[in-house]
């Protein structure tokens, strides 16, 4: 079956949107000022409860005191949407119309974000009165870390000024068996 280029591009955008919604489900609407605005405007998935106050978002869905994995999205822009406004860090150049993630500017900004994430982990660990280590750290598409927290710790971290979103990891049931065909993976 031959698929025209427009439909293929639409499928990739749909897939990217589905992944974004899955990663940050339950977020509330906000003015579009970054790539995260698309995720934050996405409808919620699953049975999580969303609370919001003073631009702080958290998704809770667990027993009190039990630790679970949470994704903590930080407010500083990731590489993909960095605008060059941080003092000492130049705007990341484009290569063939896309952010050049292999440029020296991108590498310097990634190092900066890693240092800021490590400082966040140290400060947040002090705040919740225990060491906090990252299970994963992200700098390119999103600026965030994955950590294990209780719901009370997640709420405390969500109240920080440097945090955009705190979202609990969720296991969702499979809703379709046609995804592989839809994204073209049946040909792999």
C-alpha positions, -999 to 999 in steps of 0.1 A, spaced: 0 0 0 14 34 -10 8 62 15 11 98 4 36 120 22 10 143 38 -8 113 54 25 99 66 35 132 82 0 134 98 5 99 113 38 110 128 23 141 143 -6 121 157 19 96 172 40 124 187 8 139 202 -3 105 216 31 100 232 31 135 247 -5 130 261 6 97 275 37 112 292 19 141 307 -17 130 311 -40 150 333 -23 184 328 -44 216 328 -45 243 301 -21 272 301 -10 299 276 12 284 249 47 296 258 67 264 252 65 229 237 50 218 270 19 239 263 8 213 239 11 186 265 -5 207 293 -35 214 270 -40 177 263 -71 160 278 -64 137 308 -60 100 304 -66 75 332 -81 79 366 -58 105 381 -69 135 400 -55 168 390 -51 197 414 -38 231 404 -29 262 423 -6 291 415 7 275 383 16 243 401 3 210 387 4 175 403 -13 143 394 -20 120 423 -33 85 422 -19 62 450 -20 51 486 -7 76 512 30 68 522 36 44 493 64 54 469 59 54 432 77 68 402 69 104 393 80 125 364 90 160 375 90 186 347 111 216 355 103 251 342 135 259 324 132 252 287 145 220 272 170 220 243 141 217 217 125 250 227 155 270 242 153 306 231 189 317 241 178 340 269 198 323 297 229 344 303 261 328 290 242 302 268 237 310 232 206 301 212 209 267 196 214 269 159 192 251 133 205 224 109 182 217 79 153 234 97 157 215 130 174 223 163 210 211 159 213 188 189 249 180 180 261 216 181 285 229 207 257 253 219 233 224 225 260 204 243 268 234 266 231 239 273 225 202 280 254 204 305 238 234 321 204 216 324 221 186 339 238 207 365 204 225 373 187 191 375 213 179 399 209 210 420 171 205 420 176 169 432 198 181 460 174 209 471 143 187 468 161 160 488 168 185 515 132 196 513 117 161 518 144 152 543 160 122 524 184 118 495 167 120 461 183 103 431 171 105 396 160 72 379 161 91 345 170 126 334 158 144 303 171 176 286 163 175 249 125 173 244 116 180 279 135 193 310 127 168 337 137 139 360 120 107 371 122 100 408 105 78 434 82 98 458 53 94 481 22 114 473 30 138 502 66 143 488 52 148 453 28 175 466 57 193 484 79 192 452 50 204 430 47 235 452 83 245 443 88 276 420 111 257 396 86 229 390 61 230 361 44 196 365 46 165 387 30 134 372 28 98 386 37 69 363 6 50 353 1 17 336 -28 21 311 -47 -8 294 -42 -14 257 -71 4 239 -65 -8 204 -48 -35 183 -45 -13 152 -17 10 163 11 -10 146 -7 -6 113 -16 31 119 21 41 125 35 18 99 52 -6 123 36 -36 107 62 -32 79 91 -35 102 
